[in-house]
Amino acid sequence: MKRMNFARSISTRRGAVLPMFAFLLPVFVILCGLAINVSYMRLARTELKIASDATAHAAGRTMSVAQNTDDTIAKAIAFAPLNSVAGQPFAVDSNWVKFGYSTRNANGFGRYQFSLRAKESVDNGTAQANSVAIAGAINLEMIVKAFPQFSTVGINTNSVSTQVDRDIALVLDRSGSMIWYKSEAKWDSVFDDLKNRGKISSSDRNKAKDGWALTHAYSPFTPYPTNNNDSFPNGNSNSNY
């Protein structure tokens, strides 16, 4: 009797998983499609950022060398297709190239802050630009188009390239006045003599001892002696210092 009831209970539960599977299968397919689309979006966003950064760097370099906005825009348009986004060459419109001036906060140790400058102002010289910004944008078609309203997604990014130009000056000391001391001992001897003769104060002598430039009547970069009546201590000549 018990065996018959057990067999009857098994027969009544046959096929119970089939409705559950039929209900969960669409949900599982939707979740898989969502995971594929999100992964594809993140990949495209990464590729767009790389392409935009590379284009901004090329345009910024051109702006630093050529100092011309039209050449900079032409360089950005020509360089952008060398990088692909979602399997397609990256295209840049001329309106996506912006010019500006970037400064560092936190006393020169922080991040650069970009301030937009009009192209016309940069061209006529009324505004200075040291940065080029690229506003990249694409319309990405989803792989799994489960919902028509989400079949296309727009992705945007901004990249800024700042070129900090440095001026290098080459100084030729033809008179030799900047190499009149060659050792710390001779440096001390010269400034001790100046202090003893009242030409500099003890405070200036201490600053010179610490390697500071004198800020009063005498500068350590002024050739010593200052006139024909002055003489070097210990009978040294200018060439020895």
C-alpha positions as CSV (number, residue, x, y, z in Angstrom):
1,M,0.0,0.0,0.0
2,K,2.8,2.4,0.9
3,R,4.7,1.4,-2.3
4,M,1.7,2.2,-4.4
5,N,1.2,5.7,-2.8
6,F,4.9,6.4,-3.4
7,A,4.7,5.5,-7.0
8,R,1.5,7.6,-7.4
9,S,3.2,10.7,-5.8
10,I,6.2,10.4,-8.2
11,S,3.9,10.2,-11.2
12,T,2.0,13.3,-10.2
13,R,5.2,15.4,-10.0
14,R,6.5,14.6,-13.4
15,G,6.9,17.6,-15.7
16,A,6.9,20.2,-12.8
17,V,10.2,21.7,-13.8
18,L,9.1,22.3,-17.4
19,P,6.8,25.3,-16.6
20,M,9.5,26.8,-14.4
21,F,12.1,26.4,-17.1
22,A,9.8,28.0,-19.7
23,F,9.3,30.9,-17.3
24,L,12.9,31.4,-16.4
25,L,14.4,30.9,-19.9
26,P,13.4,34.3,-21.2
27,V,14.7,36.0,-18.1
28,F,18.0,34.1,-18.4
29,V,18.3,35.2,-22.1
30,I,17.6,38.8,-21.2
31,L,20.2,38.8,-18.5
32,C,22.8,37.3,-20.9
33,G,22.0,39.9,-23.5
34,L,22.3,42.7,-20.9
35,A,25.7,41.3,-19.8
36,I,26.9,41.2,-23.4
37,N,25.7,44.8,-24.1
38,V,27.2,46.2,-21.0
39,S,30.5,44.6,-21.7
40,Y,30.4,45.9,-25.3
41,M,29.6,49.4,-24.0
42,R,32.6,49.3,-21.6
43,L,34.9,48.1,-24.3
44,A,33.7,50.8,-26.7
45,R,34.1,53.5,-24.0
46,T,37.7,52.4,-23.3
47,E,38.5,52.4,-27.0
48,L,36.9,55.8,-27.4
49,K,39.0,57.2,-24.5
50,I,42.2,55.8,-25.9
51,A,41.5,57.2,-29.4
52,S,40.4,60.6,-28.0
53,D,43.5,60.8,-25.8
54,A,45.9,59.9,-28.6
55,T,44.2,62.5,-30.9
56,A,44.4,65.2,-28.2
57,H,48.1,64.5,-27.7
58,A,48.8,64.7,-31.4
59,A,46.8,67.9,-31.8
60,G,48.4,69.4,-28.7
61,R,51.9,68.7,-30.0
62,T,51.0,70.4,-33.3
63,M,49.6,73.4,-31.5
64,S,52.9,73.7,-29.5
65,V,55.1,73.5,-32.6
66,A,53.0,75.3,-35.2
67,Q,51.2,77.7,-32.9
68,N,48.3,77.6,-35.4
69,T,44.7,76.6,-34.7
70,D,43.9,75.5,-38.2
71,D,46.9,73.2,-38.4
72,T,45.9,71.8,-35.1
73,I,42.4,71.0,-36.2
74,A,43.7,69.5,-39.4
75,K,46.1,67.3,-37.5
76,A,43.3,66.1,-35.2
77,I,41.0,65.2,-38.1
78,A,43.9,63.3,-39.9
79,F,45.2,61.5,-36.9
80,A,41.8,60.3,-35.4
81,P,41.1,57.5,-38.0
82,L,44.3,55.8,-37.1
83,N,42.5,54.5,-34.0
84,S,39.4,52.4,-34.2
85,V,36.3,52.4,-31.9
86,A,33.9,49.5,-31.9
87,G,35.5,48.2,-35.1
88,Q,35.2,51.6,-36.9
89,P,37.8,54.3,-37.5
90,F,37.5,57.1,-35.0
91,A,36.2,60.3,-36.7
92,V,36.6,63.8,-35.3
93,D,34.6,66.8,-36.4
94,S,36.2,70.2,-36.5
95,N,33.7,71.4,-33.9
96,W,35.0,68.8,-31.5
97,V,38.4,70.5,-31.2
98,K,38.5,73.1,-28.5
99,F,41.3,75.4,-27.4
100,G,42.0,76.6,-23.9
101,Y,44.5,77.5,-21.2
102,S,45.3,75.1,-18.4
103,T,46.8,76.0,-15.0
104,R,47.8,73.9,-12.0
105,N,46.3,74.5,-8.6
106,A,47.7,73.6,-5.2
107,N,50.8,75.9,-5.8
108,G,51.7,74.1,-9.0
109,F,51.4,70.5,-7.6
110,G,47.8,69.8,-8.4
111,R,45.9,68.8,-11.5
112,Y,45.6,71.0,-14.5
113,Q,42.4,72.9,-14.8
114,F,41.2,73.6,-18.3
115,S,39.6,77.0,-19.2
116,L,38.0,77.3,-22.6
117,R,39.3,80.0,-25.0
118,A,37.5,81.0,-28.2
119,K,39.3,80.0,-31.4
120,E,39.0,83.5,-32.8
121,S,40.6,85.0,-29.7
122,V,43.5,82.6,-30.0
123,D,43.9,83.4,-33.7
124,N,44.0,87.2,-33.2
125,G,46.3,87.0,-30.2
126,T,43.9,88.3,-27.6
127,A,43.9,85.0,-25.7
128,Q,46.7,82.5,-25.1
129,A,46.2,78.8,-25.4
130,N,48.4,76.0,-24.1
131,S,45.8,73.2,-24.2
132,V,43.7,71.3,-26.8
133,A,40.6,69.4,-25.9
134,I,38.9,66.7,-28.0
135,A,35.2,65.9,-27.3
136,G,34.8,62.4,-28.7
137,A,31.4,60.9,-29.3
138,I,29.9,57.9,-31.0
139,N,26.5,56.2,-31.3
140,L,27.0,52.6,-30.4
141,E,24.6,49.9,-31.7
142,M,24.0,47.2,-29.2
143,I,24.8,43.6,-30.1
144,V,21.6,42.2,-28.5
145,K,18.7,44.3,-29.4
146,A,16.1,43.0,-27.0
147,F,14.5,46.4,-26.5
148,P,14.2,48.7,-29.5
149,Q,14.5,51.8,-27.3
150,F,17.9,50.7,-26.1
151,S,19.2,49.5,-29.5
152,T,21.6,52.5,-29.8
153,V,23.5,54.2,-27.0
154,G,25.5,57.4,-27.1
155,I,29.0,57.4,-25.6
156,N,30.9,60.7,-24.9
157,T,34.3,61.4,-23.5
158,N,36.6,64.4,-23.2
159,S,40.4,64.5,-23.5
160,V,42.7,67.4,-22.8
161,S,46.4,67.7,-23.8
162,T,48.4,70.5,-22.2
163,Q,51.8,71.5,-23.6
164,V,54.0,73.4,-21.1
165,D,56.6,75.1,-23.2
166,R,60.0,75.9,-21.5
167,D,62.4,78.6,-22.6
168,I,66.1,77.6,-22.3
169,A,68.7,80.3,-22.1
170,L,72.4,79.8,-22.8
171,V,74.6,82.2,-21.0
172,L,78.2,82.8,-22.2
173,D,80.4,84.3,-19.5
174,R,83.0,85.9,-21.6
175,S,84.4,88.1,-18.8
176,G,84.8,85.2,-16.4
177,S,83.0,87.1,-13.6
178,M,80.8,84.2,-12.8
179,I,83.6,81.8,-12.1
180,W,85.8,84.0,-9.9
181,Y,85.6,81.6,-7.0
182,K,86.5,77.9,-7.3
183,S,86.4,76.6,-3.8
184,E,84.5,77.3,-0.6
185,A,87.6,78.3,1.2
186,K,88.3,81.1,-1.3
187,W,84.6,82.1,-1.2
188,D,84.9,82.5,2.5
189,S,88.1,84.4,2.3
190,V,86.7,86.9,-0.2
191,F,83.6,87.6,1.9
192,D,85.5,87.8,5.1
193,D,87.7,90.4,3.5
194,L,84.7,92.4,2.3
195,K,83.1,92.3,5.8
196,N,86.4,93.4,7.5
197,R,86.6,96.4,5.1
198,G,83.0,97.4,5.8
199,K,81.8,96.8,2.3
200,I,79.1,94.3,3.5
201,S,77.4,93.7,6.8
202,S,77.8,90.7,9.0
203,S,74.2,89.7,8.0
204,D,75.2,89.6,4.4
205,R,78.3,87.7,5.2
206,N,76.2,85.1,7.0
207,K,73.9,84.8,4.0
208,A,76.9,84.3,1.8
209,K,78.2,81.6,4.1
210,D,74.9,79.8,3.8
211,G,75.0,80.1,0.0
212,W,72.4,82.9,-0.2
213,A,72.7,85.7,-2.7
214,L,73.3,89.1,-1.1
215,T,70.3,91.4,-1.3
216,H,71.9,94.8,-0.6
217,A,74.7,96.9,-2.1
218,Y,76.9,93.9,-3.2
219,S,75.9,90.8,-5.2
220,P,78.1,87.7,-5.2
221,F,77.6,87.6,-9.0
222,T,79.2,91.1,-9.4
223,P,82.9,90.9,-10.4
224,Y,85.2,91.5,-7.4
225,P,87.0,93.8,-6.9
226,T,84.5,96.5,-7.9
227,N,87.1,99.2,-8.9
228,N,90.8,99.6,-9.6
229,N,91.6,100.6,-6.0
230,D,90.3,97.4,-4.5
231,S,92.6,94.4,-4.2
232,F,92.0,90.8,-3.5
233,P,92.8,89.3,-0.2
234,N,96.1,87.5,0.2
235,G,97.3,89.0,-3.1
236,N,95.1,86.7,-5.3
237,S,94.2,87.8,-8.8
238,N,90.9,87.7,-10.5
239,S,91.8,84.6,-12.5
240,N,92.5,82.6,-9.3
241,Y,88.9,83.1,-8.2
